[in-house]
Amino acid sequence: MPQITEHDFSDPSTVVSILNEGLHGGFIDKGSLSDEEIHFCKVTDWIESVQKFKCSSCGKWHTAPHGEEKCLRTREPVEPRTAKTGFRVTAGSQLDLEISDDYSLYIYEYSSSVDTTKLPYKSIVFTPDLDEMVFSDRAGSTVLLPLSELPTFVDESSRENIISDINQKRKRLIDWESLDSGGDDFEEIIFRLVKRDDNYFNESWGGSGPDQGKDGFCSIDLGGRETRVLVQAKFNNNGDAVNDRQLDKSCRKADRHDCSGVIIGAVKTSGDLESEVERGTYQTQKVHYLRIWPGPEIKEKLSEHPDLIAEYFLD
């Protein structure tokens, strides 16, 4: 399969021009190209020399490499009546750019022709008929970018900025307002994220409490010892942020349930609560595993599970 690599972008405007013509119409008339573009087409692996001819059998126009002129209807060799010399992008040509992020890259003729169900999760597709970034759905599973941005994407530092922008916008696709106000959806999301995390096991979900949240339990292996963890989901999208007093209360509750760890998932947290937790400020002798999952971190976790985003956030 022909590969379009970063080495092809020494003249970005030429590459975009050829791709734009080749993806839209297939046949690139040699007479419409500059000398630089003709030279590029001749020396590039993913572009082939073809001719567009009027078929003597069916009377329609076909495109084929020289010496392979056949009627597309009968598949029989024919004598071209009228022919134009040109080029076309080889079928199946793919982008082959070295990127550290786990995105797959594609080029499509039209954004309407992109079948997202056949693309892997986290795909970037360049198309000629777009002017700005478009997400295929609110899960952000496929990102469509204008073909004109492809030369910028080839540059490593610029590519990192583009992908960072994509990742930030993907996180904003998740709207907490679309969840039920009682917090049941949010509770299920937190517990399902825990269940899908290989660090945790022995998950079980308990009842609700009066402290703006609902409880579950799991275990984690710490230094070869099983540590029981209290899991709390606090859907405080329209309420007060989780603060140090509520955190202390959760730690006391964990102790009552013979748990040595606490995980709190909350849309809003106050101040530097997460960083203080990471520094170990709130760890006690009885609760020595403590994690806060604030809203942005929950969105980041959800971004790796498009099925959950589709289930809870898509109409």
N, C-alpha and C positions, 0 to 999 in steps of 0.2 A: 504494500500500500504506500503510495507516494506521501512523503512527509514535508510539510512546510515548516522550516526551521528559522531560527533567528538569523542565520547567515543570509537568508533571502531578503533581508530588510535593510540592505545598505542604501537603497533608494526607496524609502517608505511610500512616497507618492505613487511611484510606478507599481508597487505591489498592490496597493489599495485600488488603483485604477484597473489593473488587470483582473483582480478578484471581483470587483464590482461588475465589470462587464461580463466576465466569465460565469459568475454565479447567477446573474439575472437572465442572460440570453443564451448561455451555452457557447455560441459561436462568437469569436472575437475577430472581426474583419481586420485583416492585415493593413488594409488601406486607411483605417482610422487611427493607426498607431504611429507614435513617433519612432525615430530610429533607436532611441534608448529602450523603448518598450518592446520593439521587435527583437532586439538583441537579448533582452531579458527573457522573452518567451522561448527563444531558441536554445538558451543555455540552462533553463530551469527544468528540473526533473518532473515537477508536478504539472507542467503544461505540455500539451502535445500539439503537433502540427496537423491540421485537418483541412478539409475543404467542404464547403456547403454547396450542394449541387441539386439541380432539379432532376428528379428521377424520371427516366425514360419509360418506366413501367407503370407507375401510379400517378405521375405528374406532380407529386408533392416534393417539397424541399427536405433533404436529409443532410446530416453532417456525419462525416466519417474520416478516419486517417487515409492518407493517400495510398492507393492500391487496394483498399478494402471497401470500395463503393458497392453497397448492396441496397436493395429495396427493403425498407423496414417492414413492409407488409408481407412480401413473399420470401424474404431472406435470400433471394437470388441475386448474383452479380448483375450489375446494369452498367450501361454507358451513360455517363452524366451528360445532360443536355447543355446546361449552363452551370458554371462552377465559379466559386469565389474562394480564394486562398485565405487561411486564417489560423486561429489557434483556439483551444478550449482547455479549461482546467480539467485535469484527469479525474475521472469518477473515483470517489472514495478518498480523495486527498484529505489529509488530516493535519491539524496543527501539532507540532512536536516541540514544545517549549519546556525547558527545564524549570519547573516551579516547585517550591518547597511545600506549598499548601496542597491539600488533598482535593483539588479541583480537576475535573476533566474538561478539555477544551475542544470546541467544535466550530465549524463554519457552516451556516445554512443560507440557502438562497433567499428565503423570506421568513420573517418571524412567525407568520401564520403556518408555516410548514414544519415547525419544531414540535415533534411529538415527545413531550416531557416524560411520558410513561416508559419510553424506551431508553431514556438517558439515566446514567447513574446519579445518585444523590450528589449535590454540589457540583453542577456542571455550569460552565460558562460558554455561551453560544454567541458568536459574532455574526450579525446579519446586516445587509446593506440598507434595509428600509427603516431603521430606527435612528432617532436623534439623541436619545438619552437611555440611561439604564432602566430596564424593566425586569421585574420579578414575575416568574410564571404563576406563582400563587403565594399565599401568605405564609407558606412554609419555607419560601425562599429556596426551594430545591433546585431551580434552574434560573440562572441570571442571563438575560439577554443584553448584549452591549452593541453599540453601533460599530460597524466594520471600520469606520474611520479611527476608532480608538485602538485598533490592533497594533499599529506601529508603536504607540505609546506603551502598550502592554508588553511589548517585546523587551523594552528597557527594564532591567531588573529592579532598580529603585522605584521607577514609576509604577511597575507592576505591583510592588508591595503596597504602594499607596492606594491603588485601585482596589486590591483585594481587601485591604483594611477598611476602605469605604464600604465595600460590599458587605463585609461581616458586620459592621456597625449598623447598616441599614437592615440587614436580615434580622437583627435582634429587635428592631423597632416594629417588625411585622406582627409581633405578638402583642395583642391588646388585652390587658387584664379586664377591661370593662365588658368583654364578651363572655366572661365566666359568670356563673350564677352568684348572686350577691350573698347567699348563705355560706359560701366557702367550700361546698362539697366538691366542685370541680377542682379547685385548687388543692384540696386535700388529696384527691385521687392522683393528681399530677405529681405532687411531692412523693407520695408513696410508690408510684410507678417508677419514678426516677431512681429512688433508692433501690427498688427491686432489680432494675437494669444495671446498676452499678456493681461491678464484680468485687468491689471491696467489701460489700455487705452480704449477709446471709441470715437465714432463720427469721425472715420478715413475718410480722404479724401486725394486724391493725386493730387497735382497741377502740374505746368509746370517745365521746367528746367531753370537753370540760368547760368551765365557765370563763376561761382565760383567753378568749378570742381565738381559740384554736382547737384542733383535734389531735389525738395521739395515736402513735403506732410504735412498733418496736422492731429492732433488728440487732444483729451482732456484727462485730468486726474483730479481726485477728490483730492483736497488738502484741508484738514480741512473742508470738507463739501461744498467747493466752486469749481465749474468747472473752470479749468485752461486750456486755449488753448495753444497747443504746436506746434512749428515748427519742422518738421522732415526733416533732410537733409542726403542724402546718397552720400558719396564722395569716389568713387572708385579710390583711389590713389595708386594702387598696384605698378605701375611703375612711380609714380610721387612723389612730395614732401609730407612730413608728415604734417598732420594738426597741426598748431601751435596756439599760443595765439592770434596772429593777425587775423587769420581766424576765430577763436572762437569769438573774439570781433565783427567781421563783421557779423557773424551769429546772434549775439545778437541784433545788430542794425536792421538787416533785420526782426527779429522776432517782434521787436517793431513796425516796419512799417506795419506788418500784424496783429497788435493787439494781439500778442501772448505774454504770460508771461512765456513761457517755451521753451526750445530748446533740441532736441535730435539730436546728430550727430553720424552717423555710418560711420566709416572710417577704411580702412585696416591698415593704418599706422598713428600713432600720435607721436608727438615729445616729448622727455624728459619725465617729470613727469606730463604731461597735465591732465591725468585722475585723479591722486591723488590730484592735485591742485584744480580740479573741485569738487572733493568729499569734500575737506576742505572748499569749499565755496569761494575760492579766486576770482572767476570770476563772481559771482552772483552780479546783480545790483538791483536797486530799481524796475526796470521794468521787468527784467528777473530773477525770483527767483527760477525757476525749470530748472536745467541744467544737462544733462547727456551726457557723451561721451561713445560710444560703440566702443572700439578698436577691431582690428582683432581677437585677442585671445578670447575676450568676445563674439564676434559674433559667433565664432566657438563653444563656449560653449553653446550658445543659440540654435544653429543649431543641436547640438548633441541630443537635446530633440525632434527633428522633423526629423526623418529619411526619411520621404517622401520628404521633401524639399531638403535634401542632394541627394537623388536619382534623383530628378527632375533636379537639377542644376549641379551636380558634377559627376554623373555616366554616362559612355558612353552609 
